[in-house]
Amino acid sequence: MYYEGLFMDIIEYPFSECNFNAGSSIMMDTCFILTLLYDKDPKNRECCNIATKLKLLDCNLYITDMVAAETINQITKKLFLNDMKYRLEKVQPVNTISDINLIIACFNKHHRKIIREKKLEKYKEIPFNKYFYNICKNEWKKDLLKVYFDKSVELHTYLENILNFEYLSINKDCINIAKTFMNEYMLSVNDAFHLACSQYYGIQYFLTLDRDFQSNIQTTVKLLKI
C-alpha cells in the first residue's frame, strides 16, 4: 500500500513543531519503552519527559503485540544480565544470592573465573543468552530463572498502567505493507512491521530512538526521533 507523493516527515526531539493534543495518536517503539525503565540510559531523561508530556496532553498511545513481546523478552534478559554483574556493579540483585551462585555454577570454568575476578573487559566473552536459554530448557534448573520472568511481567504491567497504552494487532494487511517497506527500503523486519502497523491503523506518529529511518519512505506516518 503506497501513498503517492507522501514522504515520511522525520521530527527530532523535543518535537516543538508538533501540536500534540487529546486527538493525537502515537505508536511507541520497543526501544522507547525500555529506555523509560533504564535510568542509566543516556536517553532516559528525554524519553521520560516526552512520555509525561504525552500523558498530560491525554494523547492516545499504542503498541503492537510484537512490541509487547519484544519488551517483556528484553526486560527478562536485562534483569538476568544485571544479576550476573551485581558484584561488579555493586547493586542489589533481583534474584537471591544463592540462586545466582547456582546459575553461575552452570557456566564453564573460564567464564566463572571472569565473573569471580570481576574482569569487566572480558564479560563480553560470556554468552549470557546461551546460558539463560540452556538453563531455561533444563527441567531441574529452570526455576532458578523464575524471578526474572515474574519481574519482567510485573514491570511491563507497571508500564501498561502508567502509560495506559492500547494494543494493536498485526494482521495480514499489516504484513503486506511491511513486506513492501522491506522490499522498497530495506527496512529491518521489526522496523517494517512497526511502521506498517502504524500506517494501517492510521496512527499519526511513530515514536522511536532508532536512527536508521530515512525520509524517502512513502507513508502517512510521521517519525518522532529521540
N, C-alpha and C positions, 0 to 999 in steps of 0.2 A: 504494500500500500504506500503510494507516494503522494506528496503534496507539492505539486509543481511550483517552483519559484519560492517556496518557503524553506529557508535555511535556518538551522538552529542558532538562536542567539545564545552566546556564552557570556554570562554575567558574573563578575568577580565579587567576592566578599569585600565590603559589607552590604552589597546589594542596595545601595542608596537610591538607585533609579527605579527600584521595584515598589509598587504601591500595594503592598500586601494588605488584605482585609479578610473579613469573615467568609468571603466567597472564593478566596484563593485556594487552589489545590496543589499540594506538593508531595511528590513521591520521594522517599528517603532511601539512600543507598546504604548498603551494609557498613561501609567504612565510616559513614557519618554517625550511625547509631553506635557503633563500637567505640568511637572516639569519645562519645559522651561518658562512657564508663571508665576510660583510661585517663586519669587525671595527670599522668606524666607525659601524655602525648602532647607534642608542641601545638597541635591544633585544637586541643581540648577547650580552651577558653572561647575561641571563635565559635566552635560548634555549640557550646552551652549558651552563648549569647544569642545565636540565631534561633536555637530551639525555644528559648524563653520568649523571644520576640514573637515568634510564630504562634505560640500558645496564647500569649497575651492578646494578640490580634484575632484569636479564635479561627485561625486558618484550618483547613481540612488536610490532615496529614495521612499519608498512606504508605504501606509497604506491600511487597508481593510475598506470596508464600515462599518463593525462593530466598528472599532476603531474610525471612524469619528463620528458615532452616540454616542459612549461612551464619546468621548472627549467633544462634544457640551453639552451633558447632565451633565457631571461633572463640566464643567465651569459654566453652569447656576446655579447649586446648590451651587457652591463655592461662586459665586457673591452674591447670596441671603444670605448665611450664614455670609459672611463678613459684609454685611449691618446690619444684626441683632446684630453684635458685634461692630459696629462702635463707639459707645460711650465708650465702654470698652477699645478698642484698639486705640482710638483717631485718626481715619483715615477718609479720605474723602469718603463718601458713593457714590455708583453708582446711587442709587435712590434718589428722593427728600426726605427731612426730613418729610414732611407732609405725603407722601405715606408710608414711613417706619412706622410712627406712626399709620397709618390706618391698616397696616399689623399686627403690634404688638397688636393692639386692637382686632384682631381675635383670639389671644391666650387666654388660660384660665387665671384666676386671679393669680394663683400660678406662672405660667410661666412669666406673665407680671411683677410680683414682682421681680423675679430673674433678669430680664433684667434691671428693674428700679434701683435696688440696686447694679447692676454690680457684681453679685456673680459668678465669673468665675468658681469656683469649682462646681457650680450647673448647669452650662449651658448644661452639658451632659444629664441632665434630660429632656431637652426640645426637643420634636420630631419635629425638624425643617422641615424635609422632609414631614412629615404628614401634617403640616400646609401649606407648599408650595402647595402640591397637592390638598388639600381641597380648598384653595383659587383659584387655577388654574381652578378647576371644577365649581366654582361659577360664574355664568353669570354676576353678578353685581360687582364682586370684582376682576376678573382675570386681568383686565387692570392694576392693581397695580403692576403686575409682568412683564409687557411687556418689561421694560427696561432690565431685566435680559436675556430674550430671544434675544433681539436685540443685546445686548453687547456680548453674547456668540457666536452668529453667526459672529459678527464683528471680534472677537478675533480669531476664527477658520479660517476665511478668511485671516486674517493677517498672521497666521502661514503657511497657504497654499501658500501664495505669497512669503514669506520669504524662506521657505524650498523647495518650488517647487516640492512637492511630487506628486506621481501619485496614483490613486485608483485601487485596485484590488478587484473584486467581489468574494464573497463566493458562489461557485456553488455546485452541487450535489457531484462531485468528492472530493471537499474540505471537505464537510460534512462527507463523508465516511472515509476519512483519520482522521478527528477529532474524529470520533467515535472510531476508532482503538486506537488512543492515549489515549482516556478516559478509554477504557476497559483495555488496557495493562498497563498503567502507572498512572491511576487515576488522570490525569491532570484535572484541573478545566475546565469548558466549555469555558471560554474566552481564557485561555492559549492554550487549544487544538485546537481551531479554528484559532487562530493567527499562531500557528506553522504549522498547516495543510495547511493553505493558502500559507505560505512561501514555504513549500515543493512542493506543487502542481505547483506553478508558477516558480520554480527553483531559488528562492531567496537565495543568499549565506548566509546572516546574518540576525539574528533576534535580534534587539536592545531593551533591557528591563532593568527595575530596579527590576524586580521580582526575589526573591531569592528561589523560590520553585522548579525550574527546576533541574533535576538530570541528570548525564551524561550517564545513562543507556538507554536513549531513542534512538531508531534506527531511524535516519533521516539524510538527507544530509545537513541540515541547521546547521550553527554554531551559537552558542548563544553568544552575546555580553552583558555582565552583568556589570552594573554600581553599 
